[in-house]
Each structure stands twice: as structure tokens, then as C-alpha cells.
Amino acid sequence: MKLKQKTNKLLIAALVIGIAFHGSAIFFTLESTYDALIHLFFAEHYATSWFEPWNYKWYTGFTVMSYPPLVHQCIALLSYVGGLKFGLFTVALIAIILFITGVYRFSLLITASRKAAGYAALLAVFSSSFVETLHVFGQLPSIIGISVLMHSLPEIYLWLKTGAYRYYFTSLSLIAVTVTSHHVTPIFGMIFFIFPLIGMVIMDHARAQVSSFKEVRFGIFFNSFLKLFKRIVGFGFSSLVIIVGCILPYWINTKNNPITQVPIPHGSRDNFLEVTSSGLVFFLIPWGILLVILPYIFFRYYSKRFLFFGISITILTVLGTGGTTPIPKIVLGENAFNILTLDRFTLWASIMSIPLLGEFAYRFMHGDIRELIQGKLGAMYHRLTGAVLAGLFVFMTIFTMTLGYFRPSQPATIKMLPIVNFLNQDQHDHWRYLTLGFGDQMAWLAAQTSALSVDGNYHSARRLPELTTRPIERLENSKFKGVEGIGSLQQFLTVPEKYNLKYIFSNDKFYDPMLYFCGWQRLEQLENGIMVWEKMNVPPLSNILPLVDVPQWQKILWGIIPVLTVIIAFLLNIQLLLTRMLKYKIRKMPAYLRNIDAYTPFKSKLLHTIHIWALLLFIVTCYGMYTFYLKNTTQRTPENVVLAYYDAIDFKEFEKAYLYLNPKSGLELNQYMLQISVTDGLLSSYAKLDNIETTVLKQTQNTARLRVETKWITPLEKIQKTEYLIAIKQDDKWFIEPEAIETDLPPNQLFTENKTVFYNQGRRRISTEQTYHEDILKQPSLEILNARLVENKNHYFIIGEVQNIDNVPADVVLKGTLYDENNVQLASYNSKFVVKHKLMPKEISSFKISFEGIAWNNTNDSIPKSFNPDEYTPVNFKNKPAVFNIQAAGNVANTDLYKGIAISNLSINKGLIKGQLFNSGTQELTVPQLIISYYDSNKKLVWVDYNFLQEAVRPQRKKNFEFQLLMDTQINILSTNMSNCFVNGLPNESLAEKITGNRSANTAFNILQKTDGGTFPFIKLETNAYIGIPK
Amino acid sequence: MTIKTTYFIIATLWILSFNGMRDHVKHTANYTPIDHQLEYAANRPIRLTFKKTASTTPSLRISYSLGSTIVHGHIKDKTVIYEVPKFVSNIAGHVTWNLVNTTYNGSFYIKPDSQITDMETYVGPPSIIANAKDYSMVVTLPLDKYDNVQEDGTRVSFNYHKETESSQTNLQVEHLIAYDYVYSTKKTGNILLASSSGSKSSKEFLIEVRAGLPVDFTLSRKRTHNYADGNQLASFSTSILRDSYDNVVNDGTLVTFYITTSSGAILQTTATTINGVATGLMIHPEKQETWSIVGIVAGMAASNAVIMEFDPVFKDFNIAVNKEKRTVTVGPLLSFMKQIIPDGLTVELNLKGKTATHFFQKQSLNGQVVFQLNQDLIPHGIYNIEVTAGGITRTLENILL
């Protein structure tokens, strides 16, 4: 049968609308999606070194053979024309076209109706799963993969059905393109799309033997299967070869570097009923309007012809529910469940449903469903239903599209140019850098600069044990990952020389106190507001960096095959494509359009089922909204108002917080804002509310007393706070009574202070040559006054005191190493929080070096559930440490030299030490720290500890502190031999002898405070503080 | 491949290997050096000439300070001439040569150009301590235009200047360098130095002489009034901190002031010196106190102890208990001139019940402190109320709350 074909106007409309709609929207959405910039980074790699798979920029080097290259290489090719972003948007446009046409062809195959397929294509343009994947997730390779897979399905059908070799080649060529753009798609596509398709072909073949599907029994089916067996096996085997062969280096790489990482928690594995946000993003949005007609989809797919599609979509649907039911975990097994992101199953299920959505739309608008509804329930009802469905559909699309607007997943766009310039200047790219608080924009920075980072944004390629042993994607956003994240980041910050990490670009002041207490210093604020931090005493990168090389043939294969598959696929399909598009030649009707049975009539039973289902959905939605309302109405109960108040405080929405305060308390908004503006410190400026528990102690009609227990995550430690609040009810709304404020007033209005400032010229001559000999300052001399190796509860520490014996301020880096009796090195680490990293001339600091292992390196170790940034994993020592070595390095410091901190009003009672910190200078002490040294009865140092104060101390004001001293801790001293202490590479003893050899024995180093009992009769307090805004 | 061809290939290779071996046979021919000198100057071209009888022309291998190279000769009237390349002839030092595959060898010396064009000078460390013991070092390499170091014995002068005094040391290049120790002076200041040789001079260098360890000093004190109001600041200043040679210590030197209170608590405040004086500030205590203050530069210098006494601001205060509102009001708190005490005085309330004790701390506002007692924390009952302010404790016993 030959047929004169007309252009499918619905498809044309779909393409025009799709390109116009998505094509303009991507310019506003794509760059702030999760993945797009990562693909851009990979593209930049291919653009600069096409055949070299090793990329030095992330994770101290990784191979791009860990991700199929086609999409990246296409962007790279296009970038030669108009830059990387041009490439990205062009490829996105191609993806949109491929997706719409792919849906059309797949739908035509399934529905065998050009009208229905046209509707499917049109609806696919706005389908929420596609909108989400493109505009929220930015998964271009995934979209291209699934689109090309859909294009290949009709070809596969035709090959199996007709056995014409041209279809064999076209189908394989398309599979090849699929696999080079996304590896997971063809593998699971094989199972969930191609297997059911094979079943459908066999069914159709069997159907041709008899007169209706009803007559197709197992025997006939099996006969057809045997007849088609050769083609099926031939195709299956060939596609396996294609899948393995086209990205062979990828599989080799996967085999050589298996993913041994701790799985990263992913929202798609959550229980959607518990974590409703995950449910929304990974279930409700991708399904969207399809949820309403789910019974229809299942009904159709479970008809005999599509039986295998029915089974497939059932599995996909169930797997897509993540942790809501235990089934996915059982089906996939613990391992696969934890590695795979399960949202892709929902995506595929929704895409599989699109043809039937088109069919439903067609039948609803023109076909039997319309007649049935109009006949049974009236034309009015039909129109109304249509309007509701269309309304829902449009709502879901707009909602999905604007998701990123209402709940931004990324920080505001950062201007990268100042950072790129900074890295290019003055050899700053000779060290590694790290970004903090950049979100996925870090990939865009990495694409623009040649400098290297220790972090990265493609977690499968993580190589450093500090990263792979923890479920964190990147260091960059570690504050969202609790103890694992901050712990990991702290290790990089404490021992940055391990990775030649010298510069940090901070876009989130949350991390600043941690940077300061780890010994980093602020360099400058760039014009885009990014603060640059630097660390002293970090050697530059060596000229030759290690790489894991792969054979030449792999590199050539990787560089050539992906683009080649596109060219071959294009050449093979171009003729078909042109005939289809231009209709210049009358074409044979494809096999899948030939034997169409009439639709199984849409029975009233199905109509009822859909109605009941829709009602059920409606009730569930209403209930969900109701509970949402109950939980989120801020002033309905005392607990709600407390929750809302803390929420507002946490997000720094102080005006909103003010609205929850008792309006009759006489507190003006201005006054409140003023109070907030002068409150600073660890708790109010650097804490993230982690948990809040509110207990109503007593409630009367209009008053309630509550106990609020809050847990805060700060970059330094976890804070627990218990507060007692009073809530008042007025006009049916609950309010909180504001708390009393501190009233202390300093005596003087204007205060003057003289201070010495230091300025280091750095490079005196503007020259690109290596720094001139005479520009280099002498390293300040330090003296390690005493040091000892101690053991406390089976953990080992080096403690001691260090003094700056030079005449200039020093930045102090202390590196401790432990050896066993046979001088075998056991562990090495730097001093972290327990030392004053900046010492004025003649200043002393106690120090403690803890030996942190890489946390949870042993996979059997359980990762603690609770968060404690202060907690660390001690090194597992094979032998008992016996000898220690300290390498102290001083460098001239000229920042963070504020010393105006006094301790007053001190008292000790039963080990409880109380006192006041008085700020005698002109800078605000944002995060004050007390370092407490414990001495034995001979006034020998035995232990060092520290405390952070939660609140800031403003200039000329005081703040109370109190904490419990250690009373009966057993500290064992293992070694006091200081012969292995070195300062700036010179022996400590001889250096000290030269400078401080004439110290008089009678002169005190300090006056120790007596305690009132316990193991430690004497203590010494030292102060240190992070100053948030140095003036 | 047939066996024949294989044989053929093996035979060819065998014959070829003879050819290669023949190269290793020593030349028996004669090469007589013509006009060879033992010393050349760095700026002159060097050409080695040999009279030869053999037909072959061997290459000349030259080893010089920076490595070795091969020179091919050209023949002119039964002589073979080797032009030593400039990159060899410009570099001072010993050069050895031999004719490849012969036994002929020899050596000569290239002298640096006597014209000095640059004085490469290094000084370090750039700062030393004023104690006549510490020293820095200056190293000079007088260079010719080819970067050759001058010969041993070349005279180099080192010129020094500190404040008004100048001095000069004359030395010679020895083992390629000329060097001098720069001993520190007893006074701080900058030592300027430069080196010169022939007509050339180095640029100016600077060694900073900094103060040594401070020695013991004295302390002075200052305050607005002698009352323990917990508000005003007391300041302690050191005398000018000097080292043992009377030099003022460097700015920024840290002094810690330790204050021993009458109860044995050690308070502390720190300050850095400016022109040798460090001034520490401490807030007045809130109760009658006797302070003993010592300033210490850790392990190096200390001051005498200075005593500071503080009188109480008031002798008594009122406590009012309101059972309905469940408040305890303390005040008015009046200071030494009967003025309202400056805001911020700490008032402590200890509620001792039968089962539990509750502790509160608040700061005064307008001379008053109102404690609001939370019903959930403090159930109704009989309590002893103990209020402490300004070091004075007042107790109300058996109060029903």
C-alpha cells in the first residue's frame, strides 16, 4: 500500500513552539541548573586538549574517560565557532529538536496514529519531566541519549519485523550515538524500552498469523519468537558490541577505577512521604499530569500487544518511588540502590507514557472517549474536564519552569572575570585554589582558568581519599553535608601544603571563622565581592604533575569514535530523514503503521476507574495541602510561632522575625533592627539551625511557656542551646515575648588607640621574573619553648609552647610527626585550632597537634549520624608513638594582629571557671577563643584545650564566659625529648641559643592561675579572636 | 621468505658490521699542533691548527666549564683548522681538547675579560640583632661582560655606612667570590652597604639592625577614680622597653599585664609597644579589690609589681519582691557621688529553694535590675533570696514566691 502523505501539522507546531519556548527559556535557566556548567567544563577540556583525557584541574587530576564524551565534544566543536556558551546553547537546541521528533517517532510506533503521535509531540514540549530535566537539572547528555534512543526504536522495530538490512544499520547507528552521549541510557534502555519493543514485534508478527490479538496464544507467540529469533539475537549481540565498543575506554576506566566511594545521599532515594520536597522534585513533577491518567496508561500498556511495555512501565514506576517502599532496594540490591539516582526511572516511565498521553488527548478531543463522555455526562462536562486537565497541565509546566526562581538551587551569579584575572596575575596559578559557596558555578570558573583546584564537581571522578570516603559531592558546599563535609574541608584547610592549596575564594562568610582558626588570612576582596584567603608557607606546584596515562589507541578511539558515530548515523539516516521531511517521494508505509486494529473501546468501567483515581488524587492533594497549612501557618499555635521565629532568624529575615514578637511589648521595629545589627558572633552570624525542639511547658488560654532546645551547626563546633520563651496570644495569633537585652555602656563616647601596622611590599619591582632575591623577607625566628608527646584516652597529641623571638609579627605553621621506637613514621599533621597562628614579637602561644586520620577510611567504620564539626577521626596507630618531630615555620604576618582582649572578673569554683572577656581596643571580636593550658604541680605543661565563645564582644565592652575545666583527666606523657624540633629548617635549640641564649633564668614566662583542685593545679588562659570585619 | 634471501640478508649485515668496526681502528697518522697557546682571553676568537699527514680529518672534542662539544675542522694547505665556537671561547676556565679517535689531546685556559661590567652581590640575612655578636654576610662576584667571574686576587672593596660613620674593607676574590661578614652594632639602625671593584659598583643594600631582648622595666598606672564601678578603665604603661644596649625595642613587642586580685584570680590584658611603651587597659572591678599588677615580656623581661586599690561604690542596696508579678527588683544602685551607677553593673540573684537552687545574672539599667521569675522553672514555694552586687551580698530569708 502506498500513500501520499501530508505534513503532520501538529508535529510542525510542536517543533515551532518547542524551539521558541525552550529555546528562549534556556538562556535564563540552563546556566543555573545543576549539571549544565559541568558539561561546559568537560567541553572546555575537549576544546583545549581533544585527545588527552587527563584533566589536571579538578581533584588533583582525573580522567574525562569517566563520562561519555559526545555531548561535550559537540559543545567543544561548536565552541570553535562561537565560544563555549554558544556551543552549550546550540547543543541544547539540538537536544530539544531531537526530543520532540523522538517523541513523535516513538509515539507513532506505539499508537500507529499520526494524529495521536502529533498530539504526543505537542504535549511532550510542555511535559513537566522534560522541562525539569532540561531547565532544572540541565542533564543534556541524558536528554540527547533518550531522544536518540526513541529515534532508534522504530528502526529496531522495522529491522526485527522486516529484516531489511538498512534498518539494521540505521538502528545500530542510532544506538551508537545514544551510548556515546549517555552510557546509562542504552543499558537501561535495552531493558526497559528495547526488550518490550521486541515483545511487541513478536506480538505483531504473531498477530499477522491470526485475525485478531485475541487469538494470539502462547504457542503462536512462541512460534513467532522462534522465527524472529535470529534477528533478535543478531540485533542484541550487535548492539552489545556497539555499546561496549563505542566507549570502550570508558568501560576500561570503570573497570580499572571502580567506584569505591561512599555513596552520596540523593533525594531520589528518600522516602517521598517523609521528605516531601524530594517527593515533589523526583515524583510529582516528573509525573505531572500523567498521574491523572495513570489508569489509562496502565490499561493500554497491559493490553496484549503492549504487554511487555506494561511490565516495563510497572517496574519503572515502582523503582522511581525511591525509598518510599522497600521494593526498589530489594530489586536493585543495596549496592546499586545506593549508586544509582532513581529519578531516571521516573523520567523514563514518564517518557514511556507520553505516547499514550498523546493518544488519550487525541481520543479525548476527537475520538471515542469524547463521544463516551459527551454521551454519558454531557458536552458541558467534557469541556469542563478538558479545561481542568489543560489547566493542570499548564500549571505543572509553569510551576516546574519557575522552580529555580522560587527555590534557587544556586547562589546568585558570580562575575568570574576578577577571579580569573587574580589567578592569572603574579603567578597565583602556581598553587591550587578552592572555591567556597560557589555552587555549580565553580565549574564555570574552572572552565575559564588554567589554575588547578583540589575540589571538583563530578563526584564519580573524586580520587582523594579525603573526598571518596565521605558522602560529599564537593568541598565547595560542605556546610550542607554536616560533619562529613566540614570535617573533610577542615582537613584540607589544616594541611593545605599536602595539595599545594594556597588560595581560597569565599562567597559564603559561613566558612570564614574556620579559615581563620585553621591559620588562613584574608588577602583582599575582589571587585565582585569574593574574599580571597591565602595560606602562608605552602610550596608551589611542581612543574610536572602525576597523571594516570592510558594507551594511545584508547585516546584516539575516545577522540574519534563519538563524533564519527554522529556522522555515520547522519549519513545513514539522512535519506530517510529527507523523504520523511520533504515528502518528495511516496514512501512505503512503515510496517508499524500497517496493521492497525481499532482501539479497544473505552469502556465505562475504565472511565469510572479514572474518575475514582482522580478523586483519590484530589483527596490526597487536599489532605497534603491541609497538613502543609497546619504545619506552616506561623501563628496558629505557640510551637508554630517559635518555629517561624527561629526560621526567620536563621534566614536573617529580621523584619519577618519582628512580626512574631509581641506587638504590645513596646519594642519598636527600629529598636529591634538596631539590636540585631549590633549582635554578632558565632551563633548569630555563622550558625545554621540544624534542629529545633519546642516543648510547651504550660499553656493557658492566652499564654504559653515553652522550652526551646536548638542545635546549631557552626563551622567550628556544634552549639546546643536551651531557651525559655513566653508566647502570648493576641487576636487569635500567637506572639513571642522579646528577650531582655544587655545594658552595659562603655564610659567613653570617642575612643582613641595607637597601633603599629606592618606592610609587606611583596614584589617591589613590577616584573614577571621570579621574585628578586632582595624582596624576600627573612623568616621570623620562633622558639619552641617546650614540647611533649602525650596520650589521652588512647589518642596521641603533641603539646607545647611556641614563642616568636623575632622583632616582627609571625605567622606560625606547626607540623608534627610521630614515629615509633624504630623511627618508622606513623602520622603527620598540622596544628589546627589550638594555636594562635599569628604571634606578635615575643608573644607566646600554647599549641596542641592532634593527629587526624582520614575519616571513615575504613569502610566498616560507621559514619556518625549526629553532626559535630569538632569531632575528628584519630589515626589508627599500628605501633605506639615514641618519638616526635616538630617543624615550625614562621613567615612575616601583617594581618590579624589584634591583641586588645583582656580577661577580667575571673573566678574558679569547683572547676567551673567564670569570667569576662573585655575588649579593650577598637575592633569587634567576632568569634573569641580561649586557649587553656593545664599544668602539673611542677608547672610543667601537660594538656592544652580550647573554647569558642558564642557571642561577639564589641569594642570597649565585656562578655561573660563560663566553662568547666578538666578536673581528673589522666594524661600520660610519652616523650619530652625535643631534639627533633626545627624552626624554619634549623635546629630549634641552636637557633634559640643564638637569639635568646641570654634569657635570665629568673624571668617568668607568665603567671599561672591556681585552680581549686583536680589533677591540674595550675592553668594558663590565652585569648585569640576572629575579627569578622577588620577596620 | 626463502632461505636464500635470509642468507643474503645475514651476509649483508655481516659485511656491514665490518664497515662499522673499521671506524674504531686508531688513526696512525700524525697531527702536529701549530702555535697552540696555553692561555687565551675570553673575548678573543680561538682557533686550533694542526699540521696533518693523514687523509682523514678527525673531529675535535672540547670539554669546557659548562660541558662538552664537538667541532669539525676544515683543511687549508695541509693544515686542519678548528674554530672554537664563541659559546666556549667566551667562558673563562680550563678547556681540554682531544682529536676524536686519536691519542692527541691538550688543554688551555681562558682568562676572564679584565673589564668588569657587573657586580653581582648578595646580602643576607637582611636583619640582625644589635648585640655585636650577630652578623650578616655579603658576597660579591665581579663579572665581565660574558658573566665570567674575575680571577682570584681581583681587588674588591666593601663600603659600609651607618648613621654618620663610613668604613671600607678591601678584600680579594678568592675561589670565585669575595665575601665579608657584617657584624651587628650595639645600636639599632640601618647599615647601608655596597661593593665595588675596578670602576664598577654594586647597588645599595640594606641590613637592618634591630633591638635585642628587652630588659626589666617599670610600670606606671592611671585611672579616673578609685572606685570599683565595673565601668571605667584603668591603664598601665610600661617605661620605655629597651634592650641591654639601651636600644628601644621594636614596635609591636607584646607585653602581658598580669593582675593578681585579692582572691587570687589572675586577670590579664595585653598590649604592644609603640616607641617602647606598651599601655594595657583593664576595666575596673565590680567590687572592692586590691590589684597587684606585673608586666611581663615572656621569658625575657618583667616589671616591678604595682598595687592598685579599688573602693566599693556603694555599701548597701534595696531588694523588693513582688509576689503577684513574681519579680525581684534590686536598686536603686547608687555610685560613690550618689549618682546612678553607669549601666551594666552585674547583679546576681541566687534563689535557694528546698529542692533546688536557681541562679540568675543581669546587668543594671538606670541603676536598677528586675528579675522576672519564670513560673515553670521556679515553682511556688519558699525561697531564700540572695542578691550580690558590687561585691556586697544581701539575703532575704524564707520568702514565699
Interface residues (C-beta under 8 A of the other chain):
Chain A: L697 K698 R705 R707 Y724 I726 A740 E742 T743 D744 L745 P746 P747 N754 K755 T756 F758 H773 E774 L777 K778 L785 Q803 N807 V808 P809 L839 M840 P841 K842 E843 I844 L897 K899 G900 I901 A902 I903 S904 N905 L906 S907 I908 Q916 F918 S920 K958 N960 K994 I995 T996 N998 R999 T1003 A1004 F1005 N1006 I1007 L1008 Q1009 K1010 L1021 T1023
Chain B: Y122 V123 G124 P125 P126 S127 I129 D134 F205 R210 A211 L213 P214 D216 T224 N231 Q232 L233 S244 V249 N250 D251 G252 T253 L254 T256 Y258 T260 T261 S263 G264 A265 I266 L267 Q268 T269 T270 A271 T272 T273 I274 G280 L281 M282 I283 P285 E286 V294 I296 V297 A298 G299 M300 A301 A302 P342 D343 G344 T346 Q361 K362 Q363 S364 L365 N374 Q375 D376 L377
